[in-house]
Amino acid sequence: MTKIVGIGGSLRTASYSMMALELAAERVQALGADIQILDLRTMQLPFCDGGKDYSEFPDVHVLQEVVTAADGLILATPEYHGSVSGVIKNALDLMGFTELSGKVTGLISVLGGQPNSNALNEMRLIMRWVHAWVIPEQLAIGQAWRAFDEDGKLMDEKLAERLDSFAQSLVTNTQKLSQK
């Protein structure tokens, strides 16, 4: 079975990025993939210092092991000041080629203003640097405060359709590239 890991790059309690990640996870699971979400809000991760010894932080090992075992990834981040959150960047910095190389990756950004691709482009650069395969479909959810209903579902039908295409592309391309 295809294994996908979702990583949410927000620490906010009522996070729109996590809402988007959970919707993507539902769609991926409906397509037959196994999905696990790593919620960085619940993990004790240190700031990356460029070293390799994080033995005092068992969650670093959990992050690395879960991602290593995955075939594909979904990365979801809020866009802060035109870029990715420090939270998602730090989590990615705590990993390297061993964990990320060859992973098929889908990208989601959520922001308060108009949708754009700044954070998506930053994540695309990061993932390309570690030799991951980023799918062409990506999701930028602008004006997050009005993009979701009270149940956490997307209110814009076209955006929901794009999420479906995103999930389909992630699962299909992960299966192709991982030979599953």
TAMOCOR-V898583 format. One line per field, one symbol per residue. phi: phi as a letter, one per 40 degrees, with the letter a starting at -180 (. if undefined). A space follows every 50 residues. Layout:
phi->???
This chain:
phi->.cbbbbbccbbcdccccccccccccccccccgccbbbccccbbcbcccbg cbcbccbdccccdccccdcccabbbbbccbfgacccccccccccbaddcb cgccbbbbbbaccccabdcccccccdccccgcbccccabbbcfdcbcbcc cgcccccccccccccdcccccccccccbgb
